[in-house]
């Protein structure tokens, strides 16, 4: 199989600027209310780390792993990597790419059911044209109509997560 071609779409400076803008918006919205940042592994790990360092509101970090069950396109396995209690605190779910919105819709409902007072959604890349639900991303870093992305924590076939920029992956 030929190596995919990576086309830079969003540079490290653009990513940093957008993360800072989201942090400023969160600081304004939540002021001194403690916020829980929940990163959906693995793709949102860099985003969570950068955002946690930039917000000035008190924030704790938690993680959820979501993966498809082998051999299925519909069945998901969700693992709560850390045992956390929300206690009525507001929550920001951080995702790498929001496509259909099905996973995110389920997670928002679940986080509400375990005590999140308000659940908001952030994504590195939002693809609203691929939605199968009425969900919206409250804090998108970038919007794209289509494409597969890698870099900034997002892998493509187990590679490229280390890149400091976001690239669109094109198969040769």
Secondary structure, 3 states (H helix, E strand, C coil): CCCCEEEEEECHHHHHHHHHHHHHHHHHHHCCCCEEEEEEECCCHHHHHHHHHHCCCCEEEEEEEEEECCCCCCCEEEEECCCCCCCCCEEEEEEEEECCCHHHHHHHHHHHHCCCCCEEEEEEEECHHHCCCCCCCCEEEEECCCCCEEECCECECCECCCCCCEEEEECC
